[in-house]
Each structure stands twice: as structure tokens, then as C-alpha cells.
Amino acid sequence: MESDILFKFFRGETDEEENAGIKEWLEESPENRTFFLNRREFFDALLLSPDYPEEKEEVAESIPLPREKRRPFFREILKIASAAAITLFVVWIYSEFASDTDLRMQTIHVPAGQRVNVVLPDGSDIWLNARTTLQYPLQFGKKERTVKLDGEAFFTVAEDKKKPFVVEALDKKIKVLGTEFNVSAYSEKPGVFEVALMEGSVEILPGQNEEGKPVLLIPNYKAYLKDGKLNTQYISDLDVYRWKEGLICFNNESFLEIIRKFEDCYGIKIEVENKKIKDRIYTGKFRISDGVDYALRVLQKDIRFRYERDDENYIIYIK
């Protein structure tokens, strides 16, 4: 199978005849399926830091800095990988030929600095943020559609009144019928839990060791955990959820708060040793694909500081 056809398939640009050909080829041997997955991983890796001129208007707040020239080979490869995030169409192909032993929970893990778009078998669309893990079955049960989340995700759930959609995050459950909402629940931060609702309605069930009744959200409200209890609050800034567009947004936030967002996104530790700059306030946005070095260099244009990288321990010191 030609790699060009597989790349075309990964971008969702193949027609029915080509899809059928790929399906038939995958069924021929385990070696073909291994090659398919290797090509998928290679395709994903190419989407780390593409350059998108059309996005420059969106990030006008960022001071443009000259980019290093890419070698021609990588420039051509990046033409193939023209999207800023990947859409996992492998769900369709696996659901066609998977054996009974394959119908267990499937796991997708998003590396630091990336985001992934997943289309589930029921048509539900999910954006996964950096350092997020999603588990889901290739075939949902008869009574409900359950997925497990560790991290942050934006859900657009396909409506099915007979089969509610359930998100299990930390020790809580979020039940929906058809809606749009964002969930942030990283297991490494068990005290931080948030569900923000954009459309429809969701019901959040408290964890086993938490007090209070289930919380029913209405659009433009969010539920968050404080002192072991679920509270609700109006969403005053929707830009914070634009991570699914590949943006880190901040509105009237301190330098230290922005640094914490960089840590969460890129999976690195940043020590701010310069106390004079911690409380400096900023409003703006950065492209995730530009990386943390670019973001820090932009901030250096406004305030004086220097930083050093400890690549062995993956720590950045700001001085």
C-alpha cells in the first residue's frame, strides 16, 4: 500500500472505493496492519509544529519572530500533513475488521504540546488536549455510551435519547444525551475538576467520598470542585476553551498563571526565580504549535528576564 494513499486516508480525503481498498488490504495480514499503524504514528509526528500563515491574524497579540528555515524534505512532508491536529478515522476501519478480542477498551494518549480530534463510532466528536488519555470501546453497550477521561477534552456528543453518553473522569460521572461541553480532570491534579457546558445539559454525579447532590448544568455555566464540593459559576471567558483550535489564551492573567498554562500544555517544569515579574498582567494568545521557547521569547519583548533550560531534567529556569 502506497504511503500517499494512507496519508490521504488519515486526512479524511479518500473516497468509498479507496476506503474499501484500504480495508481489504488491512484484512490481508497482521504485517499490513502493523505498517498501517507505523504510518499513522509517522503522520501524527509530522503535525507537531507546522507553520500556518492563515493563523497569524488570530494571534496578532504575539510579536512575530523570525522562524528557522526548514529543510526542503520536511517542507514537502509538511504539505502532506497540512492540518494542525489529527482526526482519527482508524475507528471506522477497526470497527469493520476487529475480532472479538479486539473489542476491548481502546486507548488514545496525546503527547505534550499536541491535540487530537477523535470521531467515535456513534458519531460523537471529541477534541483531546495535550497530555490527555481517552479510553473508549469500539462498540458501545446497549444501555449507555461510556468513555473514560484523564485530562482535558471538548465533547460534541451525538444525540441518542435511548443511550445516554457518560464520561468517567477522576471518580465522577458526567451524563449527557446530546450536547457540547468541556471537561478538565487530570489524575495528577485530583483536586482540580471542571465541567463547562456550551450547549444542551449535563448532570454531574459527585464522587464516592464527596458531599452534595448531583449537579445539573445549563449552558454557559461551569461546575468546579472546591473544598470537596461541586460549585457552579457563569462562564465569563470562553477563550480559555480555544485550546481545541491550537491556542493558549489568557485574559488579564499574571505572568505566573501563564507559565502554569505552559507547564500543563507542554508537560515541563518551569521555575520562576525572578519574583519581580510574577505578577505582571497580560492578555493575549499563543499558538501551541509554536512551542514554549517562542512564547518566552515573545514575553521577553515586553519584560526583561532570561531563562535557562536543563534539558536533562526537562526544567526551565526563569531568572
MOGINOR-V713649 format. One record per pair of residues at least 24 apart in sequence whose C-alpha atoms are under 6 Angstrom apart, sorted by the first residue. I is the first residue (numbers start at 0). J is the second residue. If there is no record, write none. Layout:
((I & J) (I & J))
This chain:
((48 & 288) (58 & 284) (60 & 283) (62 & 297) (84 & 114) (84 & 115) (85 & 115) (85 & 116) (86 & 116) (86 & 117) (87 & 117) (102 & 137) (103 & 136) (104 & 134) (104 & 135) (104 & 136) (105 & 134) (105 & 135) (105 & 136) (106 & 133) (106 & 134) (107 & 132) (107 & 133) (108 & 132) (111 & 265) (111 & 266) (112 & 264) (112 & 265) (122 & 157) (123 & 155) (123 & 156) (123 & 157) (124 & 155) (125 & 153) (125 & 154) (126 & 152) (126 & 153) (127 & 152) (128 & 152) (129 & 264) (149 & 184) (149 & 185) (149 & 186) (150 & 183) (150 & 184) (150 & 185) (151 & 182) (151 & 183) (152 & 181) (152 & 182) (153 & 180) (153 & 181) (154 & 179) (154 & 180) (155 & 179) (170 & 206) (171 & 204) (171 & 205) (171 & 206) (172 & 203) (172 & 204) (173 & 202) (173 & 203) (174 & 201) (174 & 202) (175 & 201) (192 & 223) (192 & 224) (193 & 222) (193 & 223) (194 & 221) (194 & 222) (195 & 221) (196 & 220) (245 & 286) (245 & 287) (246 & 285) (246 & 286) (246 & 287) (247 & 284) (247 & 285) (248 & 284) (249 & 282) (249 & 283) (250 & 282) (251 & 280) (251 & 281) (251 & 282) (252 & 280) (252 & 281) (253 & 278) (253 & 279) (253 & 280) (254 & 278) (254 & 279) (268 & 314) (269 & 314) (269 & 315) (269 & 316) (270 & 316) (271 & 317) (272 & 317) (272 & 318) (273 & 318))
